[in-house]
Each structure stands twice: as C-alpha cells, then as structure tokens.
Amino acid sequence: MKIHAYDKTITNIFNSEVKYIIPRFQREYSWTRDEVSEFWSDIIENIEEEQNGNYLNKEYFIGSLVLVEENEFKYQIVDGQQRMTTITIFFSAIIEQFKQYNKGGLAQGLYRYVEGSDLNAEKFFKLVNENPKPFFHKSIQNFIKEEINPDTKEEHRLQLAYDFFSNSLKDLRKGFNKEEDYIKYLIAIRDQLLGLKTIFISVNNIDEAYTIFETLNSKGISLTTTDLIKNDIFKVLNYEHPVDDARAKWKDIQNNTKSNRKDVSINTFIRHYWLSKYEFITQGRLYKAYKKLQINEPTRMKEFLDNLLEESNIYHQISFPNITDWKQQEEKSIFYSLEALNIFKVTQPKTLLLSLFAQRKKGIVTLTQLKNAIKLIENFHFIFTAIASERASGVESKYSTLARKIRNAKNKTEVNEVIVELYNYLNSKAPSYDRFEKGFLQLKFINNYTSDKKLIQYIFKRFEENLHVTDELTVGNISIEHIVPQSNKKLSVGMIGNLLPIDSKLNELADRKELKEKIEIFSQSKLILVQSFILANQAKEKWIQEDIIVRTKELASTAYYDVFKLDISNNSRNLLNK
C-alpha cells in the first residue's frame, strides 16, 4: 500500500488546478443546522480582535481527508466530503457579501477557490458533487447564481447550509457602524477558512482508501477528551529533566480516579471538575471548551495541572469516603453522608460537592455550612433517587450553576444565599408523598434478593439516630431480622415493615422463633427503634400481612415527613425571611 500524507491548509488544497470529486456512491450531504451552526461557531470563535483593531486567526485542525489519486489533477474523496462541501458553501456565502458591497476584487479573489481552470483555460469547479447536479453547481457554486428550488432532501440540506451562512453573515453586519469595518471582518473570516489545517492522505485505489478510513474511524484508536487534554498538557510541559513533574502529577490524578465502578473514572472526574468550575457542557463538547482557555505557556499550564490534581484529591475523598479523613467528631457526619450518596449511586451532586470542599479548604465555606448542604443533598437523593427513582432531568445543570456560585462566593453570607437557593430548588423537585410511598413499599430484602440490603440498613441507621436527642451515638453495623421468618412464603416477608435492625448475636438467637419468643430476645437490644417496636406489639400473638403493610406505611410516613425531611439550619433559614 502506497500512502502519501501531508499537512495542508485549505489554501493548499483548493489553490491549484486539482479537481475533487465526490462520487455518486458516496453518502449524501448530511449536515443539519446543528453541525453547520457548530462549524460557524468554531470559525468565529477562533478569530481574535487585537488592540490595534486588526484580527488574529488562530490555528484550527479539522481532521484528516482521505482521497484516491486518479492523477495529479484529479482526486476522489473517500472521507471529508461533508467538511469540503461545507467550506465551499461558506466561501460562496462570503463571495455574495463581497459582491453586495461592491468588492468585486475580493469576490473574484475568493472565487478562485471555488472555480478553477486547467492548462487549456477551461473552467471547472474545484469540488464536484455527482449527486445533486445541477442544483449545487448552479444555485450555490456559480459566481452568478441561478434560483433553483431544491428538490431532494440533500438539496434542501445544501440550501439550508448556504442560507445559514448567508443570514449569519448579514446579522454580523448589524454589529459594525462602518461598512469598511464589516468588510475587514469578512476578510478575517475568509482567512480563517483558508487557514484551516488538515492531514491530506492520498492512496492509489479505492480499497486502500477505505482501509485507511476504517482504521482512522475505528473505536479502538479514537482519543477521548481526557487523552486530548493530557497530550496538550505534556506538549506544553515538555521538560523531563531532572524530573518529569507533569507525568508524575497526571499519574496521581489517574490513581485518584481509578476504579472498577462505572460511575468513577478520570473521564467523569474531568467533566465534573469542568461543570463545577467553568460551565455546564456535554462530554462531546468538553475538549473544544477546554481549548478556549488557550493555555499555551508553561506557567499557566502548570497552574491548571496543579489545580486538576488538587481537585482530584477531593474527588477521591467524595467518591471513596474513608472515616479516617474525618478525624474530628463534628466532621464524622460528612463521611456518613458521602457514604450514603455512594449507596444511592448518584453522581450529579459531585460537581457541587467539589466546590463546597474546595471552598471549605480556603475557609470560605464553614464546617456548619458544609454539613448543612451535604445533609440536604443526602436527604433529597434518598427521597428522589433511592426511593422514588425519579428522572434527574435538569438536576445536573442546576448543581453546576450552584457549584460555580459557591466558587465565586466571597464570604459566609454569600455561601448561605447559595444554600438557600439549593434548598428551594430541591424542595421544588422533591416527589410527592404518594410517589415516595409507592417506592418505599417496593423495598425488599430476603436471602435471594439482596439489592436493597445496604439501603435498608442505612434507613434503619438514620431512623435510630433520629430517635436520639444528641449526636453522641453512631449506629454501627447492624443485622436485619425478619419478624416473620423467610420460610413463610405466604406473606411479604421481604418488605421493610417485616424487618428490624438487630445485633447479629440476637439475630441468631431469634432465628425461626415465634413472635412472643422473638420479642423476649429483642428486649435485650439497646436500639430505641427495636424497643419502640416491642412496646407497640408485645400483646400480639402473630405478625400478619396487614401488620407488615401498616408498619411499612408508617415507616414511609416517618421517613418522608421527619427523618429525611428537606431542611436547612436556622442561620441559613433566616435568609428566607428577608
């Protein structure tokens, strides 16, 4: 296989006597308004106005082109037809603007990248699309355009792209007082397009071209956003002597985010970090957003990498809570809240938690505020996620907004205002009691169904702690006792109304006993929740289905209206009354 690959700009590609053909067997032009709009944004955002009023065009890589070389003047396009077609359409829209403002020389100068001529002075279009003939050539590429109504879906998409660029250029004119300033900006747009960079790959036959195309687009070698950011960091921080600090720090970031869990990885961390600090954005647009930071010199890149490492330490603390991280007694509740969020398997709050923890280190967020906010988040996601299984539409975006407000807060009062906003938002999103009760009734734990076991243990732990006046007691590991034994197949023995938290030794003693005998054994327990059960049921001879349902609903009501009630501290609540 003979492969030729060159770094080329659009100027290099179209400024020649070469004809590029999109064969009729290739797919149609498929770009919609979304893709065209994104391309427009990429072009405009890479033009920077300097203080002297001139414009600076930044380098921008648009990917590789794969072509089959028929001869030195003729190529078939295998990969890149969407981009080359869009660029040609953009050229045509700019040419029309030059013509409209009587800039014939500028229009003709750019038109030579649309239409060429061979050694015999015979004219031809640089880009030939075999499918939408003659519409594309006459209505879009011609210097003097013909009005032809689009017929096929492809022609409509071509017309949509042209209209988008044409209207967008006209809208730009409104921002310039002087016509000459607008023309100057049009020239900058033209130069940005002509300066676009690509890898020009040519081979001698179609089979080789498709082999390359499939290799370049295979999932196995595609780079993630994280890979691209890492490569950019190493490119700027390229010193390795005496120590390769950048590589060592990146390794620490990887270790902090390494996990077998699907919800924790370096990719999710970097996106959560971005949402927490910069803006709400999808994973697919993250690298493009990162490039806008334009970190091209070592000092700024080192600062970015150091911050990334510092926040990855916090992310590890959030994702893998460890009691030893919270040495003071008054901090322990933070650990238990983080542990709970892991039980619920929620990731959306991590953006806000990153900001809260980062600002706590700086002394902007107080310990009370941190505990207050995280307990509010914990209670909400117990009701919303763990029990009601509601869809988290909009929640991640709101957490991102609040996270950035926390980072911008300068004092305790401003932090309180964000916590009140969080409180109001979560209250507005909380599901109704009926929806909550329905989910609560579905909780189940039996030996062959253990998915809800940790959640049920957590619920009992929170109930018990709620029954104590002080925070002196922390409920440790508890076993779960079935009041009616699991061997009874007629009753809903797995429902939480048939379950009690109990010490493992008492659990063994009570195994398969009748209710009266079990209650005697339960009396040895120090848990208030167990003693309350004994007090309410010591006169019963049997525990029946109705008892299970009634107790389950009672627990649900207490959970919703008391134990997991969405609340904030008195200091923060005072802001609500202002």
C-alpha positions in Angstrom: 0.0 0.0 0.0 1.5 3.3 -1.1 0.3 6.2 1.2 1.1 9.8 0.9 0.2 12.1 3.9 0.8 15.8 4.1 0.0 18.7 6.4 -2.1 21.0 4.3 -4.3 24.1 4.7 -7.5 24.7 2.8 -5.5 27.2 0.8 -3.1 24.5 -0.3 -5.9 22.2 -1.2 -8.1 24.5 -3.3 -5.4 26.8 -4.7 -4.4 24.6 -7.5 -5.6 23.1 -10.8 -6.9 20.0 -8.9 -10.5 18.8 -9.1 -12.0 17.0 -6.1 -14.9 14.6 -7.0 -17.5 13.2 -4.6 -18.5 10.0 -6.3 -22.2 9.3 -6.6 -21.9 6.1 -4.5 -20.7 8.2 -1.5 -23.3 9.2 1.1 -25.3 12.4 0.6 -24.5 15.7 2.2 -26.0 15.1 5.7 -25.1 18.1 7.8 -28.1 19.6 9.6 -28.4 23.1 11.1 -26.7 21.8 14.3 -23.5 20.7 12.5 -23.4 23.8 10.3 -24.0 26.1 13.4 -21.2 24.4 15.3 -18.8 24.8 12.3 -19.8 28.5 12.1 -19.0 28.9 15.9 -15.7 27.2 15.5 -14.7 29.6 12.8 -15.9 32.8 14.5 -14.5 31.8 18.0 -11.0 31.4 16.6 -10.8 34.9 15.3 -9.5 37.3 17.9 -9.6 41.1 17.7 -6.3 42.7 18.7 -6.0 46.1 20.4 -4.9 47.8 17.2 -8.2 46.7 15.6 -6.7 44.0 13.4 -7.7 40.4 13.6 -5.7 37.4 14.6 -6.5 34.0 13.1 -5.8 31.0 15.3 -4.8 27.6 14.0 -7.6 25.1 13.9 -7.4 21.4 12.8 -10.4 20.0 11.1 -9.3 16.3 10.9 -8.0 14.2 8.1 -9.1 13.9 4.5 -8.8 10.5 2.7 -8.6 10.6 -1.1 -7.9 8.4 -4.1 -5.5 9.9 -6.5 -6.6 9.3 -10.1 -3.9 11.6 -11.5 -2.1 14.7 -10.2 -5.1 16.9 -11.1 -8.0 14.7 -10.0 -8.9 13.1 -6.7 -11.9 11.1 -5.4 -13.0 12.0 -1.9 -13.5 9.0 0.4 -13.6 10.8 3.7 -14.0 14.6 4.2 -16.8 15.3 1.7 -19.0 16.9 4.4 -16.3 19.3 5.5 -15.2 20.2 2.0 -18.7 20.8 0.8 -19.5 23.0 3.8 -16.4 25.0 3.3 -17.3 25.5 -0.4 -20.8 26.7 0.7 -19.3 29.1 3.2 -17.0 30.5 0.5 -20.0 31.1 -1.7 -21.9 33.0 1.0 -18.8 35.2 1.7 -18.4 35.9 -2.0 -22.1 37.1 -2.2 -21.4 39.5 0.7 -18.4 40.9 -1.1 -20.4 41.4 -4.3 -23.3 43.1 -2.3 -20.8 45.7 -1.0 -19.2 46.2 -4.4 -16.0 44.5 -3.5 -15.6 42.7 -6.9 -11.9 42.2 -6.5 -12.3 40.4 -3.1 -15.2 38.4 -4.5 -13.2 37.2 -7.5 -10.1 36.6 -5.4 -12.0 34.2 -3.2 -14.0 32.7 -6.1 -10.8 31.1 -7.4 -11.0 28.6 -4.5 -14.4 27.6 -5.8 -13.8 27.6 -9.6 -10.5 26.8 -11.3 -9.2 26.4 -14.8 -6.9 23.9 -16.5 -3.9 24.5 -18.8 -6.4 25.0 -21.7 -8.1 27.8 -19.8 -11.2 25.6 -19.5 -13.1 26.3 -16.2 -14.2 23.7 -13.7 -15.5 23.6 -10.2 -12.9 22.6 -7.6 -15.4 20.4 -5.8 -17.7 18.3 -8.0 -20.6 16.5 -6.3 -22.1 13.9 -8.6 -25.4 13.6 -6.7 -27.1 17.0 -6.5 -26.3 18.1 -10.1 -27.1 20.7 -11.4 -28.5 22.3 -8.2 -25.3 22.5 -6.2 -23.3 23.9 -9.1 -25.8 26.4 -10.5 -27.5 27.6 -7.3 -24.5 27.7 -4.9 -21.2 27.4 -6.6 -21.8 29.7 -9.6 -20.4 33.2 -9.3 -23.8 34.4 -10.7 -26.3 32.1 -9.1 -29.4 30.8 -10.6 -32.6 30.5 -8.5 -33.4 26.8 -8.5 -35.8 25.3 -6.0 -34.2 22.4 -4.1 -35.9 19.1 -4.8 -34.3 16.2 -2.9 -33.5 16.0 0.8 -29.8 16.5 0.0 -30.5 19.7 -2.0 -32.6 21.1 0.9 -29.8 20.5 3.3 -27.3 22.2 0.9 -29.7 25.2 0.6 -30.1 25.2 4.4 -26.4 25.4 4.9 -26.0 28.2 2.4 -28.9 30.2 3.9 -27.5 29.7 7.4 -24.1 31.2 6.5 -25.6 33.9 4.3 -28.0 35.0 7.1 -25.3 34.7 9.8 -23.0 37.0 7.8 -25.8 39.5 7.3 -26.5 39.5 11.0 -22.9 40.3 11.7 -23.2 43.5 9.6 -25.5 44.9 12.3 -22.6 44.9 14.8 -20.5 47.3 12.7 -21.1 51.0 12.4 -18.9 51.3 9.4 -19.0 49.3 6.2 -15.3 49.1 6.0 -15.1 47.5 9.4 -17.5 44.8 8.4 -15.5 44.1 5.2 -12.4 43.9 7.3 -14.1 41.2 9.5 -15.3 39.3 6.4 -11.7 39.1 5.2 -10.7 37.7 8.7 -13.4 35.0 8.3 -12.2 34.3 4.8 -8.6 33.9 6.1 -9.7 31.7 9.0 -11.3 29.3 6.5 -8.4 29.3 4.2 -6.0 28.6 7.1 -7.9 25.6 8.4 -5.4 22.7 8.8 -5.9 19.1 7.8 -3.9 15.9 7.1 -4.2 15.2 3.4 -4.0 11.4 2.9 -3.9 10.0 -0.7 -3.7 6.5 -2.0 -3.8 4.9 -5.4 -7.0 2.8 -5.2 -10.4 2.8 -3.5 -9.8 -0.3 -1.4 -6.7 1.2 0.2 -8.6 4.4 0.9 -11.4 2.6 2.7 -8.9 0.6 4.7 -7.4 3.8 6.0 -10.8 5.4 6.5 -12.0 2.4 8.7 -8.7 2.5 10.6 -8.9 6.2 11.4 -12.5 5.9 12.5 -12.3 2.6 14.4 -13.3 2.7 18.0 -10.0 1.1 19.0 -7.8 4.2 18.4 -10.2 7.1 19.0 -8.9 9.5 21.5 -11.1 10.5 24.5 -11.4 14.1 25.7 -9.1 13.1 28.6 -6.4 11.8 26.1 -6.5 15.0 24.2 -6.2 17.2 27.3 -3.3 15.0 28.6 -1.5 15.3 25.3 -1.9 19.0 25.4 -0.5 19.2 28.9 2.5 17.1 28.0 3.1 19.2 24.9 3.3 22.4 26.8 5.0 21.0 29.9 7.6 19.1 27.8 10.6 19.2 30.2 11.6 15.9 31.6 14.9 16.7 33.4 15.6 16.3 36.2 12.0 15.1 36.9 9.0 14.8 34.7 6.6 16.5 37.0 3.7 16.7 34.6 3.7 12.9 34.1 4.0 12.3 37.8 1.1 14.6 38.6 -1.0 13.0 35.8 -0.3 9.6 37.3 -1.5 10.8 40.7 -4.7 12.1 39.1 -5.3 8.7 37.4 -4.7 6.9 40.8 -7.2 9.2 42.5 -9.9 8.4 39.9 -9.0 4.7 39.3 -12.0 2.4 39.9 -13.9 -0.7 38.7 -17.1 1.3 39.2 -18.8 2.7 36.1 -19.6 6.0 37.9 -15.9 6.8 38.7 -13.2 7.3 36.2 -10.8 10.0 35.1 -13.2 11.0 32.3 -16.1 11.5 34.7 -13.9 13.4 37.1 -12.6 15.8 34.4 -16.2 16.5 33.3 -17.4 17.0 36.9 -14.5 19.3 37.5 -15.3 21.3 34.4 -19.0 21.6 35.4 -18.1 22.6 38.9 -15.6 25.4 37.8 -16.3 26.6 34.3 -19.6 25.8 32.6 -22.3 23.2 32.1 -21.4 21.2 29.0 -21.8 17.8 27.4 -18.8 15.4 27.3 -18.7 15.7 23.5 -18.0 19.5 23.6 -15.7 19.4 26.6 -12.4 19.4 24.7 -13.5 22.3 22.5 -14.4 24.3 25.6 -11.0 23.4 27.2 -9.2 24.7 24.1 -10.9 28.1 24.6 -8.8 28.5 27.7 -5.8 28.8 25.4 -3.3 27.5 27.9 -0.2 27.7 25.7 2.6 28.6 28.1 4.2 26.6 30.9 3.3 28.7 33.9 -0.5 28.7 33.2 -0.5 25.0 32.2 1.4 24.1 35.4 -1.3 26.0 37.4 -4.0 24.2 35.5 -2.5 20.8 36.2 -1.8 21.6 39.9 -5.5 22.6 40.3 -6.6 19.5 38.5 -4.5 17.3 40.9 -5.8 19.1 44.0 -9.4 18.7 42.9 -8.8 15.0 42.0 -7.8 14.5 45.7 -11.1 16.0 46.7 -12.9 13.8 44.1 -11.3 10.7 45.6 -12.5 11.8 49.0 -16.0 12.2 47.7 -16.1 9.0 45.6 -14.3 6.7 48.1 -15.2 8.1 51.6 -12.9 7.0 54.4 -13.7 7.6 58.1 -10.0 8.4 58.7 -10.3 11.5 56.5 -12.6 13.0 59.1 -10.7 12.9 62.4 -12.8 15.4 64.4 -16.1 14.1 65.9 -18.0 17.0 64.5 -16.8 16.0 61.0 -18.0 12.4 61.1 -21.4 13.2 59.7 -19.8 14.3 56.4 -18.3 10.8 56.0 -21.7 9.2 56.6 -23.4 11.5 54.1 -20.8 10.7 51.4 -21.2 7.0 52.2 -25.0 7.4 51.7 -24.6 9.1 48.3 -22.5 6.1 47.2 -25.2 3.7 48.4 -27.7 5.7 46.3 -25.3 5.6 43.3 -25.8 9.2 42.4 -23.1 11.2 40.6 -24.8 14.5 39.8 -24.0 16.2 43.2 -20.3 15.7 42.8 -20.0 19.0 40.9 -21.4 20.9 43.8 -19.5 18.8 46.4 -16.2 19.6 44.6 -16.9 23.3 45.0 -18.0 23.0 48.6 -15.0 21.0 49.6 -12.6 23.3 47.7 -14.0 26.4 49.3 -14.0 24.8 52.7 -10.2 24.3 52.3 -9.9 28.0 51.6 -12.0 29.0 54.6 -14.9 30.4 52.6 -17.3 27.6 53.5 -17.7 26.9 57.2 -17.9 23.4 58.6 -21.6 24.0 59.6 -22.4 25.1 56.0 -20.7 22.1 54.5 -22.5 19.7 56.8 -25.8 21.6 56.2 -25.5 21.4 52.4 -24.4 17.8 52.2 -27.2 16.6 54.5 -29.7 18.5 52.4 -28.3 16.8 49.3 -28.3 13.4 51.0 -31.9 13.6 52.1 -33.1 14.8 48.7 -31.4 12.0 46.8 -32.7 9.4 49.3 -36.3 10.6 48.6 -35.8 11.5 44.9 -33.3 8.8 43.7 -33.1 5.9 46.1 -36.8 5.6 46.8 -38.9 7.4 44.2 -36.5 6.6 41.3 -37.3 9.9 39.6 -35.5 11.1 36.5 -32.8 13.6 37.2 -33.7 15.9 34.3 -32.1 19.3 34.9 -30.6 18.4 38.3 -27.0 18.1 37.0 -27.2 21.5 35.2 -28.5 23.2 38.4 -25.8 21.6 40.5 -23.3 23.0 38.0 -24.7 26.5 38.3 -24.7 26.4 42.1 -21.2 25.0 42.2 -19.9 27.9 40.3 -21.7 30.3 42.6 -20.1 28.7 45.5 -16.7 29.1 43.9 -17.4 32.8 43.3 -18.7 33.4 46.9 -16.5 35.7 48.9 -18.0 35.3 52.4 -20.3 33.2 54.6 -23.3 35.3 53.8 -22.9 34.7 50.0 -22.5 30.9 50.7 -25.7 31.0 52.8 -27.6 32.5 49.8 -26.4 29.7 47.6 -27.5 27.1 50.2 -30.9 28.7 50.4 -31.2 28.5 46.6 -30.2 24.9 46.7 -32.9 24.3 49.4 -35.6 26.0 47.3 -34.6 24.1 44.2 -34.5 20.7 45.8 -37.9 21.3 47.5 -39.4 22.2 44.1 -38.0 18.9 42.7 -39.0 16.6 45.6 -41.6 14.0 44.6 -45.0 13.8 46.2 -45.6 11.6 49.3 -47.7 9.2 47.2 -44.8 8.7 44.8 -42.4 8.2 47.6 -44.7 5.7 49.5 -45.1 3.7 46.3 -41.3 3.3 46.0 -40.9 2.6 49.8 -43.4 -0.2 49.6 -41.2 -1.9 46.9 -38.1 -2.1 49.1 -37.3 -5.8 49.8 -34.7 -7.9 51.4 -34.6 -11.7 51.5 -31.7 -14.1 51.1 -32.1 -14.5 47.4 -32.7 -10.7 46.8 -30.1 -8.5 48.5 -30.0 -5.5 46.2 -31.8 -3.3 48.8 -30.0 -4.6 51.8 -27.5 -1.8 52.2 -30.2 0.8 51.6 -32.5 -0.8 54.3 -29.6 -0.9 56.8 -29.0 2.8 56.0 -32.7 3.6 56.6 -32.7 1.9 60.0 -29.5 3.6 61.0 -31.0 7.0 60.1 -34.2 6.2 62.0 -32.2 5.2 65.1 -30.0 8.3 65.1 -33.2 10.4 64.6 -34.6 9.0 67.8 -31.7 10.1 69.9 -31.6 13.7 71.3 -27.9 14.1 70.8 -25.3 13.1 68.2 -23.2 11.1 70.7 -24.4 7.8 69.3 -23.3 6.4 65.9 -25.0 3.2 64.9 -22.5 0.7 63.6 -23.1 -2.4 61.5 -26.5 -4.0 62.1 -28.0 -7.2 61.0 -31.5 -7.4 59.7 -34.1 -9.6 61.4 -37.2 -10.9 59.6 -40.1 -10.7 62.1 -41.9 -13.4 60.2 -39.3 -15.9 59.0 -38.3 -16.0 55.3 -39.6 -19.6 55.2 -43.1 -18.2 55.2 -43.9 -18.0 51.5 -47.5 -16.6 52.0 -46.5 -13.2 53.4 -44.5 -10.3 52.1 -41.6 -11.2 54.4 -39.1 -9.1 52.5 -40.9 -5.8 53.0 -39.3 -3.3 55.3 -42.4 -3.5 57.6 -41.3 -7.1 58.4 -37.7 -6.1 59.2 -35.9 -4.9 62.3 -32.3 -3.8 62.9 -30.7 -6.1 65.4 -27.3 -7.2 66.7 -26.0 -10.3 64.8 -25.9 -12.4 68.0 -29.6 -11.5 68.8 -30.4 -12.2 65.2 -29.1 -15.8 65.6 -31.0 -16.3 68.8 -34.3 -15.1 67.3 -34.0 -17.2 64.1 -37.2 -19.0 63.3 -38.8 -18.3 66.7 -42.4 -17.3 67.2 -43.3 -13.7 67.7 -43.6 -13.9 71.5 -40.2 -15.5 71.9 -38.6 -13.1 69.5 -39.9 -10.1 71.4 -38.3 -11.5 74.6 -35.0 -11.8 72.7 -35.5 -8.3 71.1 -35.8 -6.8 74.6 -32.1 -7.2 75.0 -31.4 -4.7 72.2 -30.4 -1.1 73.1 -31.8 0.3 69.9 -34.8 2.7 70.5 -36.3 1.6 67.2 -36.4 -2.0 68.5 -37.7 -1.0 71.9 -40.5 1.0 70.2 -41.5 -2.0 68.2 -41.7 -4.2 71.3 -43.8 -1.6 73.2 -46.3 -1.3 70.3 -46.6 -5.1 69.6 -45.8 -7.0 72.8 -49.5 -8.0 73.2 -49.7 -9.6 69.7 -49.6 -13.3 69.2 -48.9 -13.3 65.5 -47.5 -10.9 62.9 -49.7 -11.0 59.8 -49.7 -9.4 56.3 -51.8 -6.5 57.4 -49.3 -5.7 60.1 -46.4 -5.7 57.6 -48.2 -3.3 55.3 -49.3 -1.0 58.1 -45.8 -0.8 59.6 -44.2 -0.2 56.2 -46.5 2.7 55.5 -45.9 4.1 59.0 -42.1 3.9 58.4 -42.6 5.6 55.0 -44.5 8.5 56.5 -42.0 9.0 59.3 -39.1 8.9 56.7 -40.7 11.4 54.4 -42.1 13.9 56.9 -39.5 13.6 59.6 -36.2 11.6 59.3 -35.4 12.7 55.7 -37.2 15.9 55.7 -35.6 18.5 53.5 -34.3 21.2 55.9 -31.6 23.8 56.5 -30.1 25.2 59.6 -31.6 28.2 61.4 -28.8 30.5 60.2 -29.5 29.7 56.6 -33.3 29.7 57.1 -33.2 33.3 58.4 -32.3 34.3 54.8 -35.6 33.0 53.6 -37.5 35.6 55.7 -35.6 38.6 54.3 
